[in-house]
Amino acid sequence: MPDPAARSIPRTHIHCVGPAPEGITRRPAPATQPNGSPSRAHELPTGHDCMIPTPKELGDPLLNLSG
């Protein structure tokens, strides 16, 4: 059984929206978080290994996370 306290932890989604390998279907970020607040999502125009070609673009949203 999931821990109800985990629902209160804020989440941020970082989606890599560059070219996807053939046969891969990306899931959209959910509209709301488990705690009912709106989802926070960032898109990066890169593939799955975003930390290699776009380290700054990945780091910026991570450094600005709050609560």
Secondary structure by P-SEA (a helix, b strand, c coil): ccccccccbbbbbbbbcccccccbbbbccccccccccbbbbbbbccccccccccaaaaaaaaaaccc
